[in-house]
């Protein structure tokens, strides 16, 4: 069954690629020219500016959750440390009292759902 499915998927991909490469009309994809002029928004040369809210605050509060099952469930959801790393790279770690309070909020939200 797995082999048949694998062959079917491979055949579908190859047929799609062949149809794209050998298009009968020799269609050309038009290029879009980038806008000119001064832009109002410039990228931050140092990286992303991540506020202490949402994902970052939730992830930093996870170690303060006392219930192991709830802590583990949140840890599975908030697995990406990139936003938190960006925040901690530029800002000091928040006060543990704030994180403990937010951990209680996370537990209440978990139990509500």
Buried (B, 14 or more C-beta within 10 A) or exposed (E): EEEEEEEEEEEEEEEEEEEEEEEEEEEEEEEEEEEEEEEEEEEEEEEEEBEBEEBBBBBBBBEBBEEEEBBEBBEEEBEEEEBBEBBBEEEEEBEEEBBBEBBBEBBEEBEEE
